[in-house]
Amino acid sequence: MDGRRASEQRGAPERRPAGSQREVRRLEREIARVETAIAEVESALADPATLADREAVAGRGEEHRGLQEELAWLLREWERAAEAAGA
C-alpha cells in the first residue's frame, strides 16, 4: 500500500489551502468589526437623547439594518470559507 493510502486509512487530515485559512481569519476580523459597530448603534439607540430625535432614531435604525445585513452576509461567507479550509 502506498504512503498516501496508508495515511488516508489512518485518518490523517488532508492539507487545506493556506488561502482558505487566511480568508477565514479575515472574515472573523470583519465579523468582529461589524458586531462592535452593531453594539455601538444599539447603545446609541438606547440613549434618551437619541430617542428624543426622530431623525436620529431613523438614521440609526437604517444603519442598524445595514449592519445586520452585512453581518448575515459575512457569516454566510465565513461558513463557506471555513468549509473550504476544513475548519
N, CA, C and O atoms as CSV, one atom per row, in Angstrom:
chain,resi,resn,atom,element,x,y,z
A,1,MET,N,N,0.861,-1.177,0.000
A,1,MET,CA,C,0.000,0.000,0.000
A,1,MET,C,C,0.903,1.235,0.000
A,1,MET,O,O,1.876,1.289,0.753
A,2,ASP,N,N,0.587,2.228,-0.842
A,2,ASP,CA,C,1.446,3.410,-0.891
A,2,ASP,C,C,1.210,4.304,0.325
A,2,ASP,O,O,0.219,4.148,1.039
A,3,GLY,N,N,2.132,5.244,0.553
A,3,GLY,CA,C,2.075,6.108,1.735
A,3,GLY,C,C,0.808,6.941,1.820
A,3,GLY,O,O,0.274,7.159,2.908
A,4,ARG,N,N,0.320,7.412,0.662
A,4,ARG,CA,C,-0.881,8.248,0.665
A,4,ARG,C,C,-2.097,7.463,1.134
A,4,ARG,O,O,-2.879,7.938,1.958
A,5,ARG,N,N,-2.245,6.265,0.602
A,5,ARG,CA,C,-3.389,5.442,1.008
A,5,ARG,C,C,-3.305,5.081,2.484
A,5,ARG,O,O,-4.319,5.070,3.181
A,6,ALA,N,N,-2.118,4.789,2.956
A,6,ALA,CA,C,-1.955,4.425,4.360
A,6,ALA,C,C,-2.362,5.589,5.250
A,6,ALA,O,O,-3.046,5.393,6.255
A,7,SER,N,N,-1.944,6.807,4.886
A,7,SER,CA,C,-2.303,7.960,5.721
A,7,SER,C,C,-3.796,8.234,5.654
A,7,SER,O,O,-4.392,8.658,6.644
A,8,GLU,N,N,-4.417,7.994,4.482
A,8,GLU,CA,C,-5.867,8.182,4.374
A,8,GLU,C,C,-6.603,7.191,5.257
A,8,GLU,O,O,-7.589,7.546,5.902
A,9,GLN,N,N,-6.137,5.966,5.290
A,9,GLN,CA,C,-6.801,4.966,6.101
A,9,GLN,C,C,-6.627,5.243,7.587
A,9,GLN,O,O,-7.508,4.916,8.382
A,10,ARG,N,N,-5.507,5.841,7.972
A,10,ARG,CA,C,-5.293,6.175,9.384
A,10,ARG,C,C,-6.086,7.414,9.782
A,10,ARG,O,O,-6.138,7.762,10.961
A,11,GLY,N,N,-6.698,8.077,8.820
A,11,GLY,CA,C,-7.476,9.261,9.132
A,11,GLY,C,C,-6.636,10.519,9.233
A,11,GLY,O,O,-7.028,11.473,9.906
A,12,ALA,N,N,-5.490,10.536,8.577
A,12,ALA,CA,C,-4.649,11.743,8.606
A,12,ALA,C,C,-5.400,12.884,7.941
A,12,ALA,O,O,-6.046,12.692,6.911
A,13,PRO,N,N,-5.315,14.065,8.526
A,13,PRO,CA,C,-6.028,15.194,7.923
A,13,PRO,C,C,-5.421,15.541,6.577
A,13,PRO,O,O,-4.208,15.463,6.384
A,14,GLU,N,N,-6.282,15.922,5.656
A,14,GLU,CA,C,-5.746,16.304,4.358
A,14,GLU,C,C,-5.349,17.773,4.420
A,14,GLU,O,O,-5.933,18.551,5.174
A,15,ARG,N,N,-4.367,18.140,3.632
A,15,ARG,CA,C,-3.876,19.513,3.644
A,15,ARG,C,C,-4.894,20.417,2.968
A,15,ARG,O,O,-5.440,20.080,1.918
A,16,ARG,N,N,-5.139,21.555,3.575
A,16,ARG,CA,C,-6.065,22.542,3.025
A,16,ARG,C,C,-5.272,23.732,2.521
A,16,ARG,O,O,-4.188,24.018,3.030
A,17,PRO,N,N,-5.790,24.415,1.546
A,17,PRO,CA,C,-5.085,25.589,1.042
A,17,PRO,C,C,-4.941,26.659,2.120
A,17,PRO,O,O,-5.897,26.975,2.827
A,18,ALA,N,N,-3.743,27.207,2.235
A,18,ALA,CA,C,-3.491,28.249,3.234
A,18,ALA,C,C,-4.355,29.469,2.973
A,18,ALA,O,O,-4.739,30.160,3.917
A,19,GLY,N,N,-4.670,29.752,1.716
A,19,GLY,CA,C,-5.504,30.903,1.380
A,19,GLY,C,C,-6.874,30.807,2.013
A,19,GLY,O,O,-7.432,31.821,2.432
A,20,SER,N,N,-7.423,29.621,2.090
A,20,SER,CA,C,-8.740,29.439,2.700
A,20,SER,C,C,-8.698,29.774,4.185
A,20,SER,O,O,-9.621,30.389,4.719
A,21,GLN,N,N,-7.632,29.368,4.837
A,21,GLN,CA,C,-7.499,29.658,6.265
A,21,GLN,C,C,-7.314,31.156,6.497
A,21,GLN,O,O,-7.844,31.711,7.460
A,22,ARG,N,N,-6.562,31.806,5.613
A,22,ARG,CA,C,-6.400,33.265,5.723
A,22,ARG,C,C,-7.738,33.959,5.531
A,22,ARG,O,O,-8.044,34.929,6.223
A,23,GLU,N,N,-8.532,33.464,4.594
A,23,GLU,CA,C,-9.853,34.053,4.337
A,23,GLU,C,C,-10.753,33.896,5.560
A,23,GLU,O,O,-11.490,34.818,5.909
A,24,VAL,N,N,-10.700,32.746,6.205
A,24,VAL,CA,C,-11.497,32.530,7.419
A,24,VAL,C,C,-11.098,33.556,8.479
A,24,VAL,O,O,-11.963,34.174,9.100
A,25,ARG,N,N,-9.805,33.739,8.686
A,25,ARG,CA,C,-9.341,34.713,9.692
A,25,ARG,C,C,-9.747,36.132,9.325
A,25,ARG,O,O,-10.146,36.908,10.193
A,26,ARG,N,N,-9.648,36.480,8.034
A,26,ARG,CA,C,-10.045,37.818,7.590
A,26,ARG,C,C,-11.537,38.048,7.850
A,26,ARG,O,O,-11.940,39.100,8.346
A,27,LEU,N,N,-12.334,37.057,7.510
A,27,LEU,CA,C,-13.776,37.175,7.731
A,27,LEU,C,C,-14.100,37.262,9.221
A,27,LEU,O,O,-15.014,37.990,9.607
A,28,GLU,N,N,-13.377,36.542,10.055
A,28,GLU,CA,C,-13.599,36.622,11.503
A,28,GLU,C,C,-13.316,38.032,12.019
A,28,GLU,O,O,-14.033,38.534,12.885
A,29,ARG,N,N,-12.272,38.668,11.489
A,29,ARG,CA,C,-11.984,40.059,11.888
A,29,ARG,C,C,-13.101,40.997,11.437
A,29,ARG,O,O,-13.507,41.889,12.182
A,30,GLU,N,N,-13.595,40.794,10.219
A,30,GLU,CA,C,-14.685,41.630,9.714
A,30,GLU,C,C,-15.964,41.423,10.532
A,30,GLU,O,O,-16.677,42.380,10.834
A,31,ILE,N,N,-16.242,40.181,10.884
A,31,ILE,CA,C,-17.425,39.881,11.705
A,31,ILE,C,C,-17.311,40.593,13.046
A,31,ILE,O,O,-18.282,41.187,13.514
A,32,ALA,N,N,-16.149,40.540,13.662
A,32,ALA,CA,C,-15.950,41.214,14.953
A,32,ALA,C,C,-16.142,42.717,14.807
A,32,ALA,O,O,-16.740,43.357,15.672
A,33,ARG,N,N,-15.630,43.288,13.703
A,33,ARG,CA,C,-15.783,44.729,13.467
A,33,ARG,C,C,-17.255,45.105,13.341
A,33,ARG,O,O,-17.696,46.093,13.928
A,34,VAL,N,N,-18.014,44.326,12.580
A,34,VAL,CA,C,-19.429,44.625,12.372
A,34,VAL,C,C,-20.206,44.415,13.671
A,34,VAL,O,O,-21.100,45.201,13.984
A,35,GLU,N,N,-19.884,43.383,14.419
A,35,GLU,CA,C,-20.567,43.166,15.701
A,35,GLU,C,C,-20.320,44.323,16.659
A,35,GLU,O,O,-21.225,44.717,17.395
A,36,THR,N,N,-19.118,44.869,16.661
A,36,THR,CA,C,-18.806,46.026,17.500
A,36,THR,C,C,-19.614,47.232,17.048
A,36,THR,O,O,-20.152,47.968,17.875
A,37,ALA,N,N,-19.701,47.435,15.742
A,37,ALA,CA,C,-20.475,48.557,15.210
A,37,ALA,C,C,-21.957,48.413,15.565
A,37,ALA,O,O,-22.614,49.400,15.894
A,38,ILE,N,N,-22.478,47.202,15.501
A,38,ILE,CA,C,-23.877,46.963,15.870
A,38,ILE,C,C,-24.097,47.309,17.337
A,38,ILE,O,O,-25.089,47.950,17.685
A,39,ALA,N,N,-23.180,46.890,18.191
A,39,ALA,CA,C,-23.309,47.188,19.629
A,39,ALA,C,C,-23.294,48.696,19.865
A,39,ALA,O,O,-24.036,49.196,20.711
A,40,GLU,N,N,-22.458,49.422,19.128
A,40,GLU,CA,C,-22.397,50.874,19.281
A,40,GLU,C,C,-23.710,51.527,18.845
A,40,GLU,O,O,-24.200,52.441,19.507
A,41,VAL,N,N,-24.270,51.063,17.744
A,41,VAL,CA,C,-25.543,51.607,17.265
A,41,VAL,C,C,-26.652,51.289,18.263
A,41,VAL,O,O,-27.483,52.147,18.562
A,42,GLU,N,N,-26.668,50.078,18.774
A,42,GLU,CA,C,-27.695,49.704,19.755
A,42,GLU,C,C,-27.565,50.544,21.021
A,42,GLU,O,O,-28.569,50.924,21.624
A,43,SER,N,N,-26.341,50.831,21.420
A,43,SER,CA,C,-26.111,51.685,22.579
A,43,SER,C,C,-26.646,53.091,22.312
A,43,SER,O,O,-27.292,53.692,23.171
A,44,ALA,N,N,-26.375,53.603,21.126
A,44,ALA,CA,C,-26.878,54.930,20.766
A,44,ALA,C,C,-28.402,54.942,20.731
A,44,ALA,O,O,-29.030,55.917,21.144
A,45,LEU,N,N,-28.992,53.862,20.238
A,45,LEU,CA,C,-30.462,53.801,20.182
A,45,LEU,C,C,-31.090,53.720,21.572
A,45,LEU,O,O,-32.257,54.069,21.748
A,46,ALA,N,N,-30.335,53.271,22.535
A,46,ALA,CA,C,-30.845,53.201,23.908
A,46,ALA,C,C,-30.655,54.523,24.652
A,46,ALA,O,O,-31.177,54.688,25.754
A,47,ASP,N,N,-29.927,55.450,24.073
A,47,ASP,CA,C,-29.656,56.743,24.698
A,47,ASP,C,C,-30.901,57.629,24.596
A,47,ASP,O,O,-31.433,57.824,23.503
A,48,PRO,N,N,-31.365,58.162,25.718
A,48,PRO,CA,C,-32.556,59.022,25.693
A,48,PRO,C,C,-32.414,60.220,24.753
A,48,PRO,O,O,-33.402,60.644,24.152
A,49,ALA,N,N,-31.218,60.767,24.616
A,49,ALA,CA,C,-31.021,61.909,23.713
A,49,ALA,C,C,-31.288,61.495,22.260
A,49,ALA,O,O,-31.870,62.261,21.492
A,50,THR,N,N,-30.867,60.297,21.891
A,50,THR,CA,C,-31.128,59.806,20.535
A,50,THR,C,C,-32.613,59.551,20.361
A,50,THR,O,O,-33.194,59.894,19.332
A,51,LEU,N,N,-33.223,58.949,21.369
A,51,LEU,CA,C,-34.648,58.615,21.285
A,51,LEU,C,C,-35.521,59.858,21.158
A,51,LEU,O,O,-36.620,59.792,20.607
A,52,ALA,N,N,-35.044,60.973,21.658
A,52,ALA,CA,C,-35.810,62.217,21.582
A,52,ALA,C,C,-35.764,62.822,20.179
A,52,ALA,O,O,-36.555,63.715,19.873
A,53,ASP,N,N,-34.873,62.366,19.339
A,53,ASP,CA,C,-34.695,62.915,17.994
A,53,ASP,C,C,-35.136,61.874,16.962
A,53,ASP,O,O,-34.441,60.884,16.729
A,54,ARG,N,N,-36.302,62.110,16.346
A,54,ARG,CA,C,-36.843,61.135,15.387
A,54,ARG,C,C,-35.889,60.864,14.225
A,54,ARG,O,O,-35.731,59.720,13.797
A,55,GLU,N,N,-35.261,61.910,13.724
A,55,GLU,CA,C,-34.347,61.726,12.599
A,55,GLU,C,C,-33.137,60.883,13.015
A,55,GLU,O,O,-32.659,60.051,12.244
A,56,ALA,N,N,-32.652,61.102,14.226
A,56,ALA,CA,C,-31.522,60.312,14.718
A,56,ALA,C,C,-31.915,58.850,14.862
A,56,ALA,O,O,-31.143,57.954,14.519
A,57,VAL,N,N,-33.109,58.616,15.367
A,57,VAL,CA,C,-33.583,57.236,15.531
A,57,VAL,C,C,-33.722,56.574,14.158
A,57,VAL,O,O,-33.314,55.428,13.971
A,58,ALA,N,N,-34.300,57.302,13.203
A,58,ALA,CA,C,-34.470,56.739,11.859
A,58,ALA,C,C,-33.109,56.443,11.229
A,58,ALA,O,O,-32.913,55.382,10.636
A,59,GLY,N,N,-32.174,57.380,11.358
A,59,GLY,CA,C,-30.840,57.173,10.784
A,59,GLY,C,C,-30.113,56.010,11.426
A,59,GLY,O,O,-29.501,55.194,10.738
A,60,ARG,N,N,-30.181,55.935,12.740
A,60,ARG,CA,C,-29.530,54.817,13.452
A,60,ARG,C,C,-30.215,53.493,13.138
A,60,ARG,O,O,-29.569,52.447,13.066
A,61,GLY,N,N,-31.534,53.551,12.953
A,61,GLY,CA,C,-32.263,52.338,12.585
A,61,GLY,C,C,-31.827,51.807,11.229
A,61,GLY,O,O,-31.639,50.603,11.054
A,62,GLU,N,N,-31.666,52.721,10.263
A,62,GLU,CA,C,-31.181,52.329,8.938
A,62,GLU,C,C,-29.764,51.765,9.023
A,62,GLU,O,O,-29.441,50.758,8.392
A,63,GLU,N,N,-28.929,52.432,9.813
A,63,GLU,CA,C,-27.560,51.969,9.998
A,63,GLU,C,C,-27.551,50.561,10.607
A,63,GLU,O,O,-26.780,49.699,10.187
A,64,HIS,N,N,-28.412,50.345,11.595
A,64,HIS,CA,C,-28.505,49.047,12.259
A,64,HIS,C,C,-28.933,47.966,11.268
A,64,HIS,O,O,-28.362,46.876,11.243
A,65,ARG,N,N,-29.931,48.274,10.462
A,65,ARG,CA,C,-30.415,47.292,9.492
A,65,ARG,C,C,-29.301,46.951,8.486
A,65,ARG,O,O,-29.100,45.782,8.155
A,66,GLY,N,N,-28.594,47.954,8.013
A,66,GLY,CA,C,-27.493,47.706,7.076
A,66,GLY,C,C,-26.399,46.848,7.684
A,66,GLY,O,O,-25.875,45.945,7.031
A,67,LEU,N,N,-26.054,47.128,8.936
A,67,LEU,CA,C,-25.031,46.336,9.614
A,67,LEU,C,C,-25.487,44.895,9.823
A,67,LEU,O,O,-24.695,43.962,9.692
A,68,GLN,N,N,-26.763,44.719,10.147
A,68,GLN,CA,C,-27.295,43.363,10.324
A,68,GLN,C,C,-27.219,42.581,9.020
A,68,GLN,O,O,-26.884,41.397,9.016
A,69,GLU,N,N,-27.533,43.253,7.906
A,69,GLU,CA,C,-27.449,42.593,6.599
A,69,GLU,C,C,-25.999,42.241,6.266
A,69,GLU,O,O,-25.714,41.158,5.756
A,70,GLU,N,N,-25.093,43.163,6.560
A,70,GLU,CA,C,-23.667,42.901,6.319
A,70,GLU,C,C,-23.193,41.725,7.167
A,70,GLU,O,O,-22.444,40.874,6.686
A,71,LEU,N,N,-23.625,41.675,8.422
A,71,LEU,CA,C,-23.234,40.578,9.306
A,71,LEU,C,C,-23.755,39.246,8.776
A,71,LEU,O,O,-23.030,38.251,8.788
A,72,ALA,N,N,-24.995,39.215,8.315
A,72,ALA,CA,C,-25.563,37.972,7.781
A,72,ALA,C,C,-24.750,37.500,6.575
A,72,ALA,O,O,-24.469,36.308,6.448
A,73,TRP,N,N,-24.370,38.427,5.687
A,73,TRP,CA,C,-23.577,38.074,4.515
A,73,TRP,C,C,-22.208,37.545,4.942
A,73,TRP,O,O,-21.744,36.525,4.434
A,74,LEU,N,N,-21.565,38.247,5.880
A,74,LEU,CA,C,-20.245,37.820,6.352
A,74,LEU,C,C,-20.297,36.430,6.981
A,74,LEU,O,O,-19.390,35.623,6.781
A,75,LEU,N,N,-21.345,36.152,7.732
A,75,LEU,CA,C,-21.465,34.832,8.362
A,75,LEU,C,C,-21.630,33.734,7.313
A,75,LEU,O,O,-21.066,32.648,7.454
A,76,ARG,N,N,-22.401,34.013,6.262
A,76,ARG,CA,C,-22.531,33.019,5.182
A,76,ARG,C,C,-21.185,32.795,4.497
A,76,ARG,O,O,-20.810,31.658,4.214
A,77,GLU,N,N,-20.464,33.879,4.234
A,77,GLU,CA,C,-19.153,33.761,3.605
A,77,GLU,C,C,-18.172,33.017,4.513
A,77,GLU,O,O,-17.362,32.219,4.041
A,78,TRP,N,N,-18.252,33.283,5.816
A,78,TRP,CA,C,-17.378,32.597,6.767
A,78,TRP,C,C,-17.654,31.094,6.748
A,78,TRP,O,O,-16.723,30.289,6.773
A,79,GLU,N,N,-18.934,30.717,6.705
A,79,GLU,CA,C,-19.278,29.292,6.662
A,79,GLU,C,C,-18.683,28.625,5.424
A,79,GLU,O,O,-18.140,27.523,5.507
A,80,ARG,N,N,-18.789,29.299,4.273
A,80,ARG,CA,C,-18.218,28.738,3.045
A,80,ARG,C,C,-16.702,28.603,3.152
A,80,ARG,O,O,-16.134,27.568,2.805
A,81,ALA,N,N,-16.057,29.660,3.634
A,81,ALA,CA,C,-14.604,29.650,3.743
A,81,ALA,C,C,-14.137,28.606,4.763
A,81,ALA,O,O,-13.140,27.920,4.539
A,82,ALA,N,N,-14.851,28.489,5.870
A,82,ALA,CA,C,-14.478,27.511,6.892
A,82,ALA,C,C,-14.622,26.089,6.343
A,82,ALA,O,O,-13.790,25.224,6.618
A,83,GLU,N,N,-15.660,25.861,5.583
A,83,GLU,CA,C,-15.843,24.541,4.982
A,83,GLU,C,C,-14.710,24.238,3.987
A,83,GLU,O,O,-14.197,23.119,3.948
A,84,ALA,N,N,-14.335,25.223,3.202
A,84,ALA,CA,C,-13.248,25.038,2.241
A,84,ALA,C,C,-11.908,24.811,2.935
A,84,ALA,O,O,-11.045,24.090,2.433
A,85,ALA,N,N,-11.750,25.446,4.109
A,85,ALA,CA,C,-10.495,25.302,4.863
A,85,ALA,C,C,-10.504,24.041,5.711
A,85,ALA,O,O,-9.471,23.661,6.263
A,86,GLY,N,N,-11.640,23.394,5.824
A,86,GLY,CA,C,-11.731,22.196,6.634
A,86,GLY,C,C,-11.808,22.484,8.108
A,86,GLY,O,O,-11.502,21.612,8.922
A,87,ALA,N,N,-12.216,23.703,8.483
A,87,ALA,CA,C,-12.298,24.099,9.893
A,87,ALA,C,C,-13.561,23.570,10.519
A,87,ALA,O,O,-13.806,23.801,11.703
